[in-house]
Amino acid sequence: STDPNSGLTQYWYSVGTAPGSTNIIAWTNAWANTLITTNIPGISHGTIYYFNVKAENGAGLFSPVVSSNGQMVDTTCINTGIALLSNNSLLIYPNPAKDQVQIISVHHFNLEIYDALGALVYSDMEYKRKMNIDISKWPDGVYLIKIKNADGTTQVSKIIKQ
């Protein structure tokens, strides 16, 4: 945000279950920070949470509220040991995993793996049918796997590192 007259003095954020809502975290002063990490109390499976932000200028006036597109929480745990996708075309195991994850596909694919904050933690852009990935040094948690087949189709799954 910018304000050509009185400048910006601070940013505010909230979290709610609807765009602009503050029913989870009330408006909180972020001061001049443009990067915020917050814990959502009592996070609930299947709930969509919206991150909202507004700016305050030097005259104490607020900008319109801008909201994220919402993020649905998935707290389910894959506990079968195998993730099988797209009509048996892709196999990811073991899941949960401790040291290694193996991915086998009937199609050539490449992949990217992201942590729970959305940071890219692994990428292999060579098209292969089988990958063995060392995750032994990764922190425990849930990771999103984005798999792109050579034909351009994309599949998404998750792995749990424990």
VENGI-V407032 format. One record per pair of residues at least 4 apart in sequence whose ideal C-beta (glycine too) atoms are under 8 Angstrom apart, sorted by the first residue. I is the first residue (numbers start at 0). J is the second residue. Records with the same first field share a line. If there is no record, write none. Layout:
I=J  J
This chain:
0=7  10  54  62
1=7
2=6  7  54  56  57
4=56  57  58
5=56  57  58
6=56  57
7=54  55  56  57
8=55  56  57
9=28  29  30  31  54  55
10=28  29  30  31  32  33  52  53  54  55
11=26  27  28  29  52  53  54  55  61
12=24  26  27  29  35  37  50  51  52
13=20  21  23  24  25  26  27  50  51
14=21  23  24  37  39  48  49  50  51
15=19  20  21  22  23  24  48  49  51
16=20  22  23  46  47  48  49
17=22  49
18=49  51  64  66  69
19=49  51  64  66
20=49  51
21=25  26  51
23=39  40  48
24=37  39  40
26=53
27=37
29=33  35  52
36=116
39=48
42=46  48  72  74
43=72  74
44=72  73  74  75
45=71  72  73
46=71  72
47=69  70  71  72
48=69  70  72
49=66  67  69  70
50=66  67  70
51=64  65  66  67
52=64  65  66
53=61  62  63  64  65
54=61  62
55=59  60  61  62
56=60  61  62
73=157
76=95  159
77=82  94  95  157  158  159
78=95
79=94
80=92  93  94  95
81=90  91  92  93  94
82=89  90  91  92  94  156  157  158
83=87  89  90  91
84=88  89  91  154  156
85=89  154
87=105
88=104  105  106
89=102  103  104  105  106  108  146  154  156
90=101  102  103  104
91=100  101  102  144  156  158
92=96  100  101
93=100  101
94=100  158  159
95=158  159  160  161
96=100  134  158  159  160  161
97=134  135  160  161
98=133  134  135
99=131  132  133  134  135
100=131  132  134  158
101=129  130  131  132
102=108  110  129  130  132  144  146
103=128  129
104=108  128  129  146  148
105=128
106=128  148  149  150
107=126  127  128  148  149
108=126  127  128  146  147  148  149
109=123  124  125  126  127  146  147
110=121  122  123  130  144  145  146  147
111=119  121  122  144  145
112=119  120  121  122  132  142  143  144  145  158
113=117  118  119  120  142  143  145
114=118  120  137  138  140  142
115=140  141  142  143
120=137  142
121=132
123=127  130  132
126=149
134=142  158  160
137=142  160
138=160
139=160  161
140=159  160
141=157  158  159  160
142=157  158  159  160
143=155  156  157
144=155  156  157  158
145=153  154  155
146=153  154  155  156
147=151  152  153
148=152  153  154
